[in-house]
Amino acid sequence: MLECYGSFCSDDPLGPNGHLRKALRWSRRWVGVPLALAMLLFIGQRIYTSWATVQTTVGQIRPGWLLAGTVVTAASIILLGWNWISILISRGIQVSWPNALALYLLSNLARYLPGGIWHFVGRTAWLAERGHKSRSVIESLVLEQTMALASAVAVGFSLSGLTVRTDLAAGLGIVAEAALVMLAGITAGCAKSAHRGLPSRSQGSLWRWAFLVLSYNLFWITNGFATVCLFAALVGWGEISPLACVNLVGQTALSWAAGYVVIFVPGGWGVREAAFIYLLSYNFSGDVAVILPVLSRLVQVLAELVCGTTLPLARHLVEKKREKTSLRPQQ
């Protein structure tokens, strides 16, 4: 069925009348929102019962480590955007990386709007307006999400396996890493031109396959290190052992994986934090296990706001300056 929205028409199932969007909208309204509210109430109850110690811990936050955690989180967000651009190029979708990165960071802000799918719709519309087939664009979005999930499970279980020394955790990490390698191979090895009027041509290459595998793993390690910085902001760097750092990186990735799996909860709100609290309770006790997931979410939102406003604005100003320069009469 042909769907029309914005300035183009396509058979995009993510369009306003697309069947996928209708199904997601129904599941988010009747399942996702109640589940997110239940999880947030659970977290709120945990904070309320420990309010005295929570106030003390929050009052002693170290600003330097808090800033470091925010900067590292922003860097991980930019890296994830770069991964998406690499997928586009691997699928034969030629884009200007500064414009595409600015779009990715700006559209990220839309995922907090009701519906939770507007960041995908925005990216699909932007690429379709530039002559790219919506099917190839949707393929890139699916590959992006599945590789992010596979790498989160791989990093999470692999590092948890190193920490708690369980064969099951290490085995699940290996299986997830193999899935990531396979998905990256599909992405890099089956590329074809998706632009109307251009002939198909292969762009698969070994280095692009290796880059996708390494960069997705690096994203979760970087994101986990941001959590380590936030933990240091709460308790101090001297209280963190190298083994605890490894554990925090793995637990961060697994908690985000839980949010990815429960796709009908907008942004994974509540689910990710509840999963994080559960994982932290194995190694940490007290209010830190409750404060850290909430602080991590707040820093994530702040970093997305900064990246989604400053970098696109800087790109817009640079383009305006170039336009003014090009319009000046030659001497």
C-alpha positions in Angstrom: 0.0 0.0 0.0 1.3 3.4 -1.0 1.8 5.8 2.0 2.1 9.6 1.6 3.5 12.0 4.2 5.7 15.0 4.2 6.7 15.8 0.6 6.9 12.2 -0.7 5.0 9.0 -1.1 6.3 5.5 -0.4 5.3 2.1 0.8 7.0 2.9 4.1 5.4 0.9 6.9 6.7 3.5 9.3 4.6 6.2 7.8 1.6 7.7 9.6 -0.7 5.0 8.2 2.0 2.2 8.0 1.0 -1.1 9.6 4.2 -1.3 11.7 3.6 2.1 13.2 0.0 1.3 13.9 1.0 -1.9 15.7 3.7 -0.1 17.7 1.3 2.7 18.6 -1.2 0.2 19.9 1.3 -1.8 21.9 3.0 1.3 23.3 -0.4 2.8 24.4 -1.8 -0.3 26.1 1.3 -2.2 27.1 4.3 0.0 27.0 3.0 3.0 28.9 1.5 1.0 31.8 4.7 -1.0 32.0 6.9 2.1 32.0 4.7 3.7 34.7 5.0 0.6 36.8 8.7 0.5 36.5 9.0 4.2 37.3 6.8 3.8 40.4 9.1 0.9 41.5 12.1 3.1 41.2 10.4 6.1 42.9 9.5 3.8 45.8 13.1 2.7 46.1 14.3 6.3 46.2 11.6 7.4 48.6 12.4 4.6 51.1 16.1 5.7 51.1 15.5 9.4 50.7 17.8 10.5 53.6 20.9 8.7 52.3 20.0 9.6 48.7 20.1 13.3 49.6 23.5 12.8 51.3 24.9 11.0 48.3 23.6 13.5 45.7 24.9 16.4 47.8 28.4 14.9 47.6 28.5 14.4 43.9 31.9 15.3 42.4 31.4 17.9 39.6 34.5 16.9 37.7 33.6 13.3 37.3 30.0 14.3 36.5 31.2 16.5 33.7 33.5 13.7 32.5 30.6 11.3 32.4 28.5 13.7 30.4 31.4 14.3 27.9 32.0 10.6 27.4 28.3 10.0 27.0 28.1 12.7 24.3 31.1 11.1 22.5 29.4 7.7 22.6 26.3 9.2 21.0 28.3 10.7 18.2 30.0 7.4 17.7 26.6 5.7 17.3 25.6 8.3 14.8 28.8 7.6 12.8 28.0 3.9 12.9 24.6 4.6 11.3 26.3 6.6 8.5 28.7 3.7 7.9 25.7 1.4 7.5 24.1 3.8 5.0 27.3 4.0 3.0 27.7 0.2 3.1 24.2 -0.1 1.8 25.0 2.1 -1.2 23.3 5.2 0.3 25.7 8.1 -0.4 25.3 10.9 2.1 27.3 13.9 3.3 28.5 12.7 6.7 28.3 16.2 8.4 24.7 16.6 7.3 23.8 13.0 8.1 25.4 13.2 11.5 23.6 16.5 12.3 20.3 14.9 11.2 21.0 11.8 13.4 21.7 13.9 16.5 18.7 16.2 15.9 16.3 13.4 15.2 17.4 11.6 18.4 15.5 14.3 20.3 12.3 13.2 18.6 12.4 9.8 20.3 11.2 11.4 23.5 8.0 12.6 21.8 4.8 10.6 22.2 4.9 7.5 19.9 8.6 6.9 20.3 9.2 6.4 16.6 9.5 9.9 15.2 13.4 9.7 15.1 13.0 6.8 12.6 10.3 8.6 10.6 12.4 11.8 10.4 15.5 10.0 9.1 13.5 8.0 6.6 11.8 11.1 5.3 15.1 13.0 5.0 16.7 10.2 3.0 13.7 9.6 0.8 13.5 13.3 -0.1 17.0 12.9 -1.4 16.0 10.1 -3.8 16.8 7.0 -1.8 14.4 4.1 -1.8 12.5 3.8 1.5 13.1 0.0 1.5 16.8 0.5 1.6 16.5 3.2 4.2 14.4 0.9 6.4 16.9 -1.9 6.0 19.6 0.4 7.3 17.5 1.3 10.3 16.8 -2.4 11.1 20.4 -3.3 10.7 21.4 -0.4 13.0 19.0 -1.5 15.8 19.8 -5.2 15.5 23.6 -4.6 15.5 23.2 -2.2 18.5 21.3 -4.9 20.4 23.7 -7.7 19.4 26.7 -5.7 20.4 25.1 -4.7 23.7 24.4 -8.3 24.6 27.9 -9.3 23.4 29.7 -6.7 25.5 27.4 -7.1 28.5 27.5 -10.9 28.8 31.2 -11.1 27.8 32.3 -8.7 30.5 29.9 -10.1 33.0 31.4 -13.5 32.2 34.9 -12.2 33.0 33.6 -10.8 36.3 31.4 -13.5 37.7 33.1 -16.3 35.8 30.0 -18.1 34.6 30.2 -20.2 31.5 26.7 -19.3 30.5 27.4 -15.5 30.5 30.5 -16.0 28.5 28.8 -18.3 26.1 25.9 -15.9 25.5 28.4 -13.1 24.9 30.2 -15.3 22.2 26.9 -16.1 20.5 25.9 -12.4 20.4 29.3 -11.4 19.1 29.0 -14.0 16.3 25.6 -12.5 15.5 27.1 -9.1 15.3 29.9 -10.3 13.0 27.2 -11.9 10.8 25.1 -8.8 10.7 28.1 -6.6 9.9 29.1 -9.0 7.1 25.6 -8.8 5.6 25.8 -5.0 5.8 29.2 -4.6 4.3 29.1 -7.5 1.8 25.6 -7.0 0.3 25.7 -3.3 -0.5 24.0 -1.9 -3.5 23.1 1.5 -4.8 19.7 2.6 -3.5 19.5 6.0 -5.3 17.0 6.2 -8.1 18.7 6.2 -11.5 22.0 4.9 -10.4 23.3 1.5 -11.4 23.8 -1.1 -8.7 27.4 -1.6 -7.6 29.0 -3.5 -4.8 30.7 -1.5 -1.9 31.4 -4.4 0.4 34.9 -4.5 1.9 36.7 -6.2 4.6 37.7 -3.0 6.4 34.1 -1.7 6.5 33.0 -5.1 8.0 35.8 -4.9 10.6 35.0 -1.2 11.4 31.3 -2.0 12.0 32.1 -4.8 14.4 34.8 -2.8 16.3 32.8 0.4 16.4 29.6 -1.1 17.8 31.6 -2.9 20.5 33.5 0.4 21.2 30.3 2.3 21.5 29.1 0.1 24.4 32.5 0.2 26.1 32.5 3.9 25.8 29.0 4.2 27.1 29.9 1.9 30.0 33.0 4.0 30.8 30.6 7.0 31.1 28.8 5.0 33.8 32.1 4.4 35.5 32.7 8.2 35.6 29.3 8.7 37.1 29.9 6.0 39.7 33.1 7.9 40.5 31.1 11.1 40.8 29.0 9.4 43.5 31.6 7.4 45.5 35.0 8.7 44.4 37.5 7.1 42.0 39.5 5.5 44.8 36.5 3.3 45.7 36.4 1.6 42.2 38.5 -1.4 41.5 39.5 -2.5 38.0 37.1 -5.5 38.3 34.3 -3.1 39.3 34.9 -1.0 36.2 34.6 -4.1 34.0 31.4 -5.1 35.8 29.9 -1.6 35.4 30.6 -1.6 31.6 28.9 -5.0 31.2 25.9 -4.1 33.4 25.4 -0.8 31.5 25.3 -2.6 28.2 22.9 -5.3 29.5 20.5 -2.7 31.0 20.3 -0.9 27.6 19.8 -4.3 25.9 16.7 -4.8 28.1 15.4 -1.4 26.9 16.0 -2.4 23.3 14.2 -5.7 23.7 11.0 -4.2 25.2 10.4 -2.1 22.0 6.9 -1.1 23.0 8.1 1.0 26.0 9.0 4.5 24.7 12.7 5.0 25.0 13.0 2.0 27.4 12.0 4.3 30.2 11.7 2.5 33.5 12.6 -0.9 32.1 16.2 0.0 31.5 16.5 1.6 35.0 14.8 -1.3 36.7 17.1 -3.8 34.9 20.1 -1.7 35.9 19.1 -1.6 39.5 18.7 -5.4 39.5 22.1 -6.0 37.9 23.9 -3.5 40.3 22.4 -5.2 43.3 24.7 -8.2 42.7 27.8 -6.1 43.4 26.7 -2.9 45.2 24.3 -2.2 48.0 22.6 0.9 49.4 21.4 3.9 47.6 24.1 3.9 44.9 22.4 1.0 43.1 19.3 3.2 42.8 20.9 6.6 42.2 23.3 5.5 39.5 20.7 4.3 36.9 18.6 7.4 37.4 21.7 9.6 37.1 22.8 7.7 34.0 19.5 8.4 32.3 19.5 12.1 33.2 23.0 12.5 31.8 22.0 10.6 28.7 19.1 12.9 28.1 21.4 16.0 28.8 24.1 14.7 26.4 21.5 14.1 23.7 20.1 17.6 24.1 23.6 19.1 23.9 24.5 17.0 20.8 21.1 17.5 19.2 21.2 21.3 19.4 24.9 22.5 19.3 26.3 20.3 16.5 23.3 20.8 14.1 23.3 24.5 14.9 27.1 24.7 14.2 26.6 22.9 10.9 23.8 25.4 10.0 26.0 28.4 10.8 28.8 27.0 8.7 26.5 26.5 5.7 25.2 30.1 6.1 28.7 31.4 6.2 29.6 29.5 3.0 26.5 30.8 1.3 27.4 34.4 2.2 30.9 33.9 1.0 29.8 32.4 -2.3 27.5 35.4 -2.9 30.2 38.0 -2.4 31.4 39.6 -5.7 34.8 38.5 -6.8 37.5 41.2 -6.6 
